[in-house]
Amino acid sequence: MSVTKKAGAKLFLALANHHDGFDAWNSKYHAWNAQNIGPRRDVIGEWAAAAREQELRFGVTVHAARNWWWFQVAHLCDRTGPLAGVPYDGCLTLDDGMGQWWQGYDPQQLYCRKHGIRENPDEAYVRNHYNRVLAMSHHKLGDDATARSELEKARGLVQGGLNRGFDSWNWREWVFARLLLQEADAMIPPA
């Protein structure tokens, strides 16, 4: 992090959750996280501490909103070739993990439940996604006032997407963002 600071950086952004559904922090809402699997540590927490030690602003990006649509194909299988008919990983269940390295973890949490190609996320998916994001925000931002401030900034970005006529947002992204903002608004205590 000191090299980043010496290079002139004022801000350090880390990827807290890619579209693969894996949380890079100790998430209490999602078992597939860096504390439980892989590095077995709170990667985002360590990055946040290192950035603050160097007096850099710290931020994270969360890309899990794409998970709902991008992983639909994970529930399918090859139609031809030597693996024709063999289901992809999205069909795996908690029971399939017996004796595997991922025993005790439900792949459906990563791949989402099987759903139609044009189906919007259900309430359970939206609630879980935002609980994870909000918990991570509180974990890294530290208090309700800061979380509320960040929520207001996000609300401005979403409203900006609407005002621009969705030139940089598609309709689904905007609807999903609005649902998440409503959920967050209900979860953060008023200032």
PyRosetta script that sets phi, psi and omega in degrees:
from pyrosetta import init, pose_from_sequence

init()
pose = pose_from_sequence("MSVTKKAGAKLFLALANHHDGFDAWNSKYHAWNAQNIGPRRDVIGEWAAAAREQELRFGVTVHAARNWWWFQVAHLCDRTGPLAGVPYDGCLTLDDGMGQWWQGYDPQQLYCRKHGIRENPDEAYVRNHYNRVLAMSHHKLGDDATARSELEKARGLVQGGLNRGFDSWNWREWVFARLLLQEADAMIPPA")
pose.set_psi(1, -31.7)
pose.set_omega(1, 179.6)
pose.set_phi(2, -64.9)
pose.set_psi(2, -34.6)
pose.set_omega(2, 177.2)
pose.set_phi(3, -64.6)
pose.set_psi(3, -40.0)
pose.set_omega(3, 177.4)
pose.set_phi(4, -60.4)
pose.set_psi(4, -45.2)
pose.set_omega(4, -179.9)
pose.set_phi(5, -64.7)
pose.set_psi(5, -44.5)
pose.set_omega(5, 179.8)
pose.set_phi(6, -63.2)
pose.set_psi(6, -27.6)
pose.set_omega(6, 179.3)
pose.set_phi(7, -75.9)
pose.set_psi(7, -6.5)
pose.set_omega(7, 176.5)
pose.set_phi(8, 104.6)
pose.set_psi(8, 4.8)
pose.set_omega(8, -179.3)
pose.set_phi(9, -65.0)
pose.set_psi(9, 144.6)
pose.set_omega(9, 175.1)
pose.set_phi(10, -112.6)
pose.set_psi(10, -12.5)
pose.set_omega(10, -173.4)
pose.set_phi(11, -143.2)
pose.set_psi(11, 142.6)
pose.set_omega(11, 173.8)
pose.set_phi(12, -125.3)
pose.set_psi(12, 121.9)
pose.set_omega(12, 177.3)
pose.set_phi(13, -108.8)
pose.set_psi(13, 137.2)
pose.set_omega(13, 177.7)
pose.set_phi(14, -123.5)
pose.set_psi(14, 151.9)
pose.set_omega(14, 178.1)
pose.set_phi(15, -85.5)
pose.set_psi(15, 107.5)
pose.set_omega(15, -176.9)
pose.set_phi(16, -83.8)
pose.set_psi(16, -28.3)
pose.set_omega(16, -178.8)
pose.set_phi(17, -158.8)
pose.set_psi(17, 118.1)
pose.set_omega(17, 177.3)
pose.set_phi(18, -85.8)
pose.set_psi(18, 175.3)
pose.set_omega(18, -178.6)
pose.set_phi(19, -67.9)
pose.set_psi(19, -2.8)
pose.set_omega(19, 177.3)
pose.set_phi(20, -80.0)
pose.set_psi(20, -5.4)
pose.set_omega(20, 176.4)
pose.set_phi(21, 88.4)
pose.set_psi(21, -0.9)
pose.set_omega(21, -177.7)
pose.set_phi(22, -87.7)
pose.set_psi(22, 125.5)
pose.set_omega(22, 179.5)
pose.set_phi(23, -89.0)
pose.set_psi(23, 129.1)
pose.set_omega(23, -177.5)
pose.set_phi(24, -90.6)
pose.set_psi(24, 23.8)
pose.set_omega(24, 176.2)
pose.set_phi(25, -138.6)
pose.set_psi(25, 175.9)
pose.set_omega(25, -179.6)
pose.set_phi(26, -80.8)
pose.set_psi(26, 79.8)
pose.set_omega(26, -174.4)
pose.set_phi(27, -81.2)
pose.set_psi(27, 127.5)
pose.set_omega(27, 176.4)
pose.set_phi(28, -83.1)
pose.set_psi(28, -9.5)
pose.set_omega(28, -179.5)
pose.set_phi(29, -100.2)
pose.set_psi(29, -8.3)
pose.set_omega(29, -172.8)
pose.set_phi(30, -145.5)
pose.set_psi(30, 113.8)
pose.set_omega(30, -176.8)
pose.set_phi(31, -66.9)
pose.set_psi(31, -27.7)
pose.set_omega(31, 178.5)
pose.set_phi(32, -78.7)
pose.set_psi(32, 83.4)
pose.set_omega(32, -178.0)
pose.set_phi(33, -142.7)
pose.set_psi(33, 164.8)
pose.set_omega(33, -173.3)
pose.set_phi(34, -65.8)
pose.set_psi(34, -20.7)
pose.set_omega(34, 176.9)
pose.set_phi(35, -73.9)
pose.set_psi(35, -33.2)
pose.set_omega(35, -176.4)
pose.set_phi(36, -93.6)
pose.set_psi(36, -33.6)
pose.set_omega(36, -171.9)
pose.set_phi(37, -131.2)
pose.set_psi(37, 146.0)
pose.set_omega(37, 176.8)
pose.set_phi(38, 80.1)
pose.set_psi(38, -117.0)
pose.set_omega(38, -174.3)
pose.set_phi(39, -68.8)
pose.set_psi(39, -19.4)
pose.set_omega(39, -178.8)
pose.set_phi(40, 55.8)
pose.set_psi(40, 47.4)
pose.set_omega(40, 176.7)
pose.set_phi(41, -158.6)
pose.set_psi(41, 162.2)
pose.set_omega(41, -179.4)
pose.set_phi(42, -83.5)
pose.set_psi(42, 87.0)
pose.set_omega(42, -175.6)
pose.set_phi(43, -60.0)
pose.set_psi(43, -46.0)
pose.set_omega(43, -179.1)
pose.set_phi(44, -65.0)
pose.set_psi(44, -41.0)
pose.set_omega(44, 177.5)
pose.set_phi(45, -59.9)
pose.set_psi(45, -39.7)
pose.set_omega(45, 178.8)
pose.set_phi(46, -67.8)
pose.set_psi(46, -42.4)
pose.set_omega(46, 177.7)
pose.set_phi(47, -62.7)
pose.set_psi(47, -42.0)
pose.set_omega(47, -179.7)
pose.set_phi(48, -61.3)
pose.set_psi(48, -45.9)
pose.set_omega(48, -179.8)
pose.set_phi(49, -63.2)
pose.set_psi(49, -42.3)
pose.set_omega(49, -179.6)
pose.set_phi(50, -65.7)
pose.set_psi(50, -40.1)
pose.set_omega(50, 179.2)
pose.set_phi(51, -65.2)
pose.set_psi(51, -44.7)
pose.set_omega(51, -179.8)
pose.set_phi(52, -65.7)
pose.set_psi(52, -35.8)
pose.set_omega(52, 177.8)
pose.set_phi(53, -60.7)
pose.set_psi(53, -32.7)
pose.set_omega(53, 178.9)
pose.set_phi(54, -92.8)
pose.set_psi(54, 7.7)
pose.set_omega(54, -179.5)
pose.set_phi(55, 59.5)
pose.set_psi(55, 37.6)
pose.set_omega(55, 174.6)
pose.set_phi(56, -99.9)
pose.set_psi(56, 142.8)
pose.set_omega(56, 171.0)
pose.set_phi(57, -66.5)
pose.set_psi(57, 147.7)
pose.set_omega(57, -176.1)
pose.set_phi(58, -124.6)
pose.set_psi(58, 137.2)
pose.set_omega(58, 176.6)
pose.set_phi(59, -144.5)
pose.set_psi(59, 165.2)
pose.set_omega(59, 178.0)
pose.set_phi(60, -132.1)
pose.set_psi(60, 157.8)
pose.set_omega(60, 171.4)
pose.set_phi(61, -117.9)
pose.set_psi(61, 144.9)
pose.set_omega(61, 180.0)
pose.set_phi(62, -128.7)
pose.set_psi(62, 120.4)
pose.set_omega(62, -173.8)
pose.set_phi(63, -111.7)
pose.set_psi(63, 11.3)
pose.set_omega(63, -174.1)
pose.set_phi(64, -66.6)
pose.set_psi(64, -16.5)
pose.set_omega(64, 179.7)
pose.set_phi(65, -59.4)
pose.set_psi(65, -29.1)
pose.set_omega(65, 179.5)
pose.set_phi(66, -74.1)
pose.set_psi(66, -21.4)
pose.set_omega(66, -176.9)
pose.set_phi(67, -50.7)
pose.set_psi(67, -42.8)
pose.set_omega(67, -176.1)
pose.set_phi(68, -56.3)
pose.set_psi(68, -43.9)
pose.set_omega(68, -176.0)
pose.set_phi(69, -90.8)
pose.set_psi(69, -37.5)
pose.set_omega(69, -174.7)
pose.set_phi(70, -71.3)
pose.set_psi(70, -27.7)
pose.set_omega(70, -175.4)
pose.set_phi(71, -93.8)
pose.set_psi(71, 9.5)
pose.set_omega(71, 177.6)
pose.set_phi(72, -58.9)
pose.set_psi(72, -38.5)
pose.set_omega(72, -178.4)
pose.set_phi(73, -66.2)
pose.set_psi(73, -20.2)
pose.set_omega(73, -179.7)
pose.set_phi(74, -65.0)
pose.set_psi(74, -15.0)
pose.set_omega(74, 179.8)
pose.set_phi(75, -91.9)
pose.set_psi(75, 3.4)
pose.set_omega(75, -176.7)
pose.set_phi(76, -102.1)
pose.set_psi(76, -160.5)
pose.set_omega(76, 176.2)
pose.set_phi(77, -155.5)
pose.set_psi(77, 165.6)
pose.set_omega(77, 175.5)
pose.set_phi(78, -64.2)
pose.set_psi(78, 143.7)
pose.set_omega(78, 178.3)
pose.set_phi(79, -92.3)
pose.set_psi(79, -24.1)
pose.set_omega(79, -179.0)
pose.set_phi(80, -135.2)
pose.set_psi(80, 173.4)
pose.set_omega(80, 175.8)
pose.set_phi(81, 87.5)
pose.set_psi(81, -177.8)
pose.set_omega(81, -174.3)
pose.set_phi(82, -64.8)
pose.set_psi(82, -20.0)
pose.set_omega(82, 179.6)
pose.set_phi(83, -107.5)
pose.set_psi(83, 18.3)
pose.set_omega(83, 179.6)
pose.set_phi(84, -56.2)
pose.set_psi(84, 130.2)
pose.set_omega(84, 177.7)
pose.set_phi(85, 86.7)
pose.set_psi(85, -10.8)
pose.set_omega(85, 178.2)
pose.set_phi(86, -80.0)
pose.set_psi(86, 118.7)
pose.set_omega(86, -176.4)
pose.set_phi(87, -62.2)
pose.set_psi(87, 145.0)
pose.set_omega(87, 173.7)
pose.set_phi(88, -75.4)
pose.set_psi(88, 172.4)
pose.set_omega(88, -174.9)
pose.set_phi(89, -59.4)
pose.set_psi(89, -24.7)
pose.set_omega(89, -179.7)
pose.set_phi(90, -63.7)
pose.set_psi(90, -14.0)
pose.set_omega(90, 178.8)
pose.set_phi(91, -89.8)
pose.set_psi(91, -8.4)
pose.set_omega(91, -179.1)
pose.set_phi(92, -69.8)
pose.set_psi(92, 150.0)
pose.set_omega(92, 179.7)
pose.set_phi(93, -124.3)
pose.set_psi(93, 174.9)
pose.set_omega(93, 176.8)
pose.set_phi(94, -55.0)
pose.set_psi(94, -42.5)
pose.set_omega(94, -179.1)
pose.set_phi(95, -64.3)
pose.set_psi(95, -30.8)
pose.set_omega(95, 179.4)
pose.set_phi(96, -66.6)
pose.set_psi(96, -16.6)
pose.set_omega(96, -177.1)
pose.set_phi(97, -81.6)
pose.set_psi(97, -6.3)
pose.set_omega(97, -179.3)
pose.set_phi(98, -55.4)
pose.set_psi(98, 121.6)
pose.set_omega(98, 179.0)
pose.set_phi(99, 82.3)
pose.set_psi(99, -0.5)
pose.set_omega(99, 179.9)
pose.set_phi(100, -97.1)
pose.set_psi(100, 166.1)
pose.set_omega(100, 179.3)
pose.set_phi(101, -61.6)
pose.set_psi(101, -22.9)
pose.set_omega(101, -177.7)
pose.set_phi(102, -102.0)
pose.set_psi(102, 19.7)
pose.set_omega(102, 179.1)
pose.set_phi(103, -53.3)
pose.set_psi(103, 132.2)
pose.set_omega(103, -179.9)
pose.set_phi(104, 93.4)
pose.set_psi(104, -6.0)
pose.set_omega(104, 178.6)
pose.set_phi(105, -112.4)
pose.set_psi(105, 136.9)
pose.set_omega(105, -177.0)
pose.set_phi(106, -94.8)
pose.set_psi(106, 112.3)
pose.set_omega(106, 179.1)
pose.set_phi(107, -58.5)
pose.set_psi(107, -22.9)
pose.set_omega(107, 179.5)
pose.set_phi(108, -64.9)
pose.set_psi(108, -22.4)
pose.set_omega(108, 174.6)
pose.set_phi(109, -69.2)
pose.set_psi(109, -29.9)
pose.set_omega(109, 177.5)
pose.set_phi(110, -81.9)
pose.set_psi(110, -45.0)
pose.set_omega(110, -171.0)
pose.set_phi(111, -93.0)
pose.set_psi(111, -5.8)
pose.set_omega(111, -175.0)
pose.set_phi(112, 68.4)
pose.set_psi(112, 162.3)
pose.set_omega(112, 177.3)
pose.set_phi(113, -70.3)
pose.set_psi(113, 155.8)
pose.set_omega(113, 176.9)
pose.set_phi(114, -63.9)
pose.set_psi(114, 134.5)
pose.set_omega(114, -177.0)
pose.set_phi(115, -151.8)
pose.set_psi(115, 164.8)
pose.set_omega(115, -178.7)
pose.set_phi(116, -67.2)
pose.set_psi(116, 153.9)
pose.set_omega(116, -175.3)
pose.set_phi(117, -60.9)
pose.set_psi(117, -32.8)
pose.set_omega(117, -178.9)
pose.set_phi(118, -104.5)
pose.set_psi(118, 5.6)
pose.set_omega(118, -177.7)
pose.set_phi(119, -74.2)
pose.set_psi(119, 132.7)
pose.set_omega(119, 175.6)
pose.set_phi(120, -78.1)
pose.set_psi(120, 158.4)
pose.set_omega(120, 179.2)
pose.set_phi(121, -57.7)
pose.set_psi(121, 141.3)
pose.set_omega(121, 177.5)
pose.set_phi(122, -82.1)
pose.set_psi(122, 170.6)
pose.set_omega(122, -175.5)
pose.set_phi(123, -60.7)
pose.set_psi(123, -38.7)
pose.set_omega(123, -179.6)
pose.set_phi(124, -62.8)
pose.set_psi(124, -42.1)
pose.set_omega(124, 179.1)
pose.set_phi(125, -64.9)
pose.set_psi(125, -47.1)
pose.set_omega(125, -179.0)
pose.set_phi(126, -61.9)
pose.set_psi(126, -45.7)
pose.set_omega(126, -179.0)
pose.set_phi(127, -61.6)
pose.set_psi(127, -45.5)
pose.set_omega(127, 179.4)
pose.set_phi(128, -63.2)
pose.set_psi(128, -44.2)
pose.set_omega(128, -179.6)
pose.set_phi(129, -59.7)
pose.set_psi(129, -48.2)
pose.set_omega(129, -176.2)
pose.set_phi(130, -74.9)
pose.set_psi(130, -31.9)
pose.set_omega(130, 173.1)
pose.set_phi(131, -58.5)
pose.set_psi(131, -40.9)
pose.set_omega(131, 179.1)
pose.set_phi(132, -64.5)
pose.set_psi(132, -47.4)
pose.set_omega(132, -178.7)
pose.set_phi(133, -64.4)
pose.set_psi(133, -45.1)
pose.set_omega(133, -178.6)
pose.set_phi(134, -66.1)
pose.set_psi(134, -41.8)
pose.set_omega(134, 177.9)
pose.set_phi(135, -61.5)
pose.set_psi(135, -41.2)
pose.set_omega(135, 178.0)
pose.set_phi(136, -64.5)
pose.set_psi(136, -41.1)
pose.set_omega(136, 179.3)
pose.set_phi(137, -62.2)
pose.set_psi(137, -46.3)
pose.set_omega(137, 177.8)
pose.set_phi(138, -62.7)
pose.set_psi(138, -40.6)
pose.set_omega(138, -179.0)
pose.set_phi(139, -61.4)
pose.set_psi(139, -38.0)
pose.set_omega(139, -176.1)
pose.set_phi(140, -97.0)
pose.set_psi(140, -30.8)
pose.set_omega(140, -178.0)
pose.set_phi(141, -87.0)
pose.set_psi(141, -29.0)
pose.set_omega(141, 169.3)
pose.set_phi(142, 98.1)
pose.set_psi(142, -24.3)
pose.set_omega(142, -178.3)
pose.set_phi(143, -157.2)
pose.set_psi(143, 165.7)
pose.set_omega(143, -177.2)
pose.set_phi(144, -64.7)
pose.set_psi(144, -38.9)
pose.set_omega(144, -177.8)
pose.set_phi(145, -62.5)
pose.set_psi(145, -42.8)
pose.set_omega(145, 179.0)
pose.set_phi(146, -67.1)
pose.set_psi(146, -41.8)
pose.set_omega(146, 178.5)
pose.set_phi(147, -62.2)
pose.set_psi(147, -41.0)
pose.set_omega(147, 178.3)
pose.set_phi(148, -62.6)
pose.set_psi(148, -41.8)
pose.set_omega(148, 178.9)
pose.set_phi(149, -61.2)
pose.set_psi(149, -44.4)
pose.set_omega(149, 179.4)
pose.set_phi(150, -65.9)
pose.set_psi(150, -36.7)
pose.set_omega(150, 177.2)
pose.set_phi(151, -62.3)
pose.set_psi(151, -41.8)
pose.set_omega(151, 180.0)
pose.set_phi(152, -64.7)
pose.set_psi(152, -37.6)
pose.set_omega(152, 176.0)
pose.set_phi(153, -63.1)
pose.set_psi(153, -44.5)
pose.set_omega(153, 179.7)
pose.set_phi(154, -63.3)
pose.set_psi(154, -40.5)
pose.set_omega(154, 178.8)
pose.set_phi(155, -59.2)
pose.set_psi(155, -40.3)
pose.set_omega(155, 177.9)
pose.set_phi(156, -62.7)
pose.set_psi(156, -39.9)
pose.set_omega(156, 178.5)
pose.set_phi(157, -65.6)
pose.set_psi(157, -42.8)
pose.set_omega(157, 179.5)
pose.set_phi(158, -64.5)
pose.set_psi(158, -45.2)
pose.set_omega(158, 178.4)
pose.set_phi(159, -62.2)
pose.set_psi(159, -37.2)
pose.set_omega(159, 176.6)
pose.set_phi(160, -60.4)
pose.set_psi(160, -38.9)
pose.set_omega(160, 176.3)
pose.set_phi(161, -61.3)
pose.set_psi(161, -39.5)
pose.set_omega(161, 177.6)
pose.set_phi(162, -66.8)
pose.set_psi(162, -44.1)
pose.set_omega(162, -178.0)
pose.set_phi(163, -64.7)
pose.set_psi(163, -28.8)
pose.set_omega(163, -179.9)
pose.set_phi(164, -84.6)
pose.set_psi(164, 0.9)
pose.set_omega(164, 179.4)
pose.set_phi(165, 74.6)
pose.set_psi(165, 29.4)
pose.set_omega(165, 175.4)
pose.set_phi(166, 64.9)
pose.set_psi(166, 25.3)
pose.set_omega(166, -179.2)
pose.set_phi(167, -62.7)
pose.set_psi(167, -30.8)
pose.set_omega(167, 179.4)
pose.set_phi(168, -112.6)
pose.set_psi(168, 1.5)
pose.set_omega(168, 177.8)
pose.set_phi(169, -126.8)
pose.set_psi(169, 140.3)
pose.set_omega(169, 170.2)
pose.set_phi(170, -89.8)
pose.set_psi(170, 166.3)
pose.set_omega(170, -174.2)
pose.set_phi(171, -57.0)
pose.set_psi(171, -44.5)
pose.set_omega(171, -178.2)
pose.set_phi(172, -61.1)
pose.set_psi(172, -43.1)
pose.set_omega(172, 179.3)
pose.set_phi(173, -60.8)
pose.set_psi(173, -41.2)
pose.set_omega(173, -178.0)
pose.set_phi(174, -67.5)
pose.set_psi(174, -44.7)
pose.set_omega(174, 178.9)
pose.set_phi(175, -61.2)
pose.set_psi(175, -43.8)
pose.set_omega(175, 179.9)
pose.set_phi(176, -62.7)
pose.set_psi(176, -44.3)
pose.set_omega(176, 179.2)
pose.set_phi(177, -61.8)
pose.set_psi(177, -41.0)
pose.set_omega(177, 178.6)
pose.set_phi(178, -63.0)
pose.set_psi(178, -43.0)
pose.set_omega(178, 178.1)
pose.set_phi(179, -60.9)
pose.set_psi(179, -43.4)
pose.set_omega(179, -179.8)
pose.set_phi(180, -65.0)
pose.set_psi(180, -40.6)
pose.set_omega(180, 178.7)
pose.set_phi(181, -64.5)
pose.set_psi(181, -40.2)
pose.set_omega(181, 177.8)
pose.set_phi(182, -62.7)
pose.set_psi(182, -42.0)
pose.set_omega(182, 179.6)
pose.set_phi(183, -63.9)
pose.set_psi(183, -44.6)
pose.set_omega(183, -179.9)
pose.set_phi(184, -64.3)
pose.set_psi(184, -41.3)
pose.set_omega(184, -179.4)
pose.set_phi(185, -58.3)
pose.set_psi(185, -37.7)
pose.set_omega(185, -179.7)
pose.set_phi(186, -74.6)
pose.set_psi(186, -21.8)
pose.set_omega(186, -174.7)
pose.set_phi(187, -92.2)
pose.set_psi(187, -27.7)
pose.set_omega(187, -178.0)
pose.set_phi(188, -88.7)
pose.set_psi(188, 124.8)
pose.set_omega(188, 178.5)
pose.set_phi(189, -58.1)
pose.set_psi(189, 145.0)
pose.set_omega(189, 179.1)
pose.set_phi(190, -59.3)
pose.set_psi(190, 151.6)
pose.set_omega(190, -179.2)
pose.set_phi(191, -68.6)
pose.dump_pdb("model.pdb")
